[in-house]
């Protein structure tokens, strides 16, 4: 479990790419709230993936043994989309 609530972050890459950084935690929420979120995802989001209306953008796939290269590639910021480790 991660205990730290403080982090140091370089915001320049986020600003240059005009990204949005958000954070949230569900730990403090009750089980009924978490169940409601799961049901809404199942009803509203997953069908969009299943139908193909939403598709993840996969930039590159690495085999698990290439995890170090995948991490280097991610840190280079040359990717657009997801970097996948294939097991």
N, C-alpha and C positions, 0 to 999 in steps of 0.2 A: 504494500500500500504506500502511496506517495504522501508524504507528510508536509512537504514544503508548500507554502502559499505565495512565496515570492519567487520571481524569476527575472533574469536579465535577458532582454531580447533586442536584437537589432531590427528596428522598424523600417529601415530604408528599403529592403527588398519588398516588404509588404506594401509600402507606399508606392514604389516604382511600378509594381504590378497592379496597383489600385485594388488590392484585396481587402477583405473585411475579416477582422479577427474577432471572434466571439468566444465566450466560455460559458459553461453551465455545469451543473452537477445535479444528479437526481438522488444522491444519497440521503438528503434531508427530506425528500418527498415521501409521502406514504405509499403503500403498495397499490392502493386504488388508483392513484394518479399515474403510477408507472404502468398499470394494466391498461388504463385509458389511452396512454400514448402508444402502447404496443398495438392496441386494436385499431387506432387511427392509422398507424403505419400500414398495418395489414390491409385496411380498407382503401386507403387513399394513395399510398406511395408504391407499395410493392406491385400492384397491378400495372402501374405505368412502366415499371422495369420489365415485367413479364410480357407485356404487349409490345415492347420495343419503342414506346413513346419516349422513354428516357433510356439512354445508353451511356454507360461509363466510357470515358475516353481513355483507352489504354495506350500509353506511349511505348512501353517496352516491357518484355517479359524476360526475366532472368531465372535460371535454375537456382535452387537453394544454395548449391555450392558456390554460386557467384554473388552471394549476398553482399560481400565487401564491395564488389564492382557496382552493384545496384545502389548501395549507399553512396558511393563516390558520385555516381551519375545523378542521384537525387540532390546531393550537395552542390553539384555544378550548376543547377538551375537551368539546364538545357532541355528539360522535359516539358511537355505539355500533356497533362493527363496523368493517369495512374502508372506507377511502376509496380509490376507484379513479380512476386517470388513464387516460382512453381515448385511444388513439393512432389 
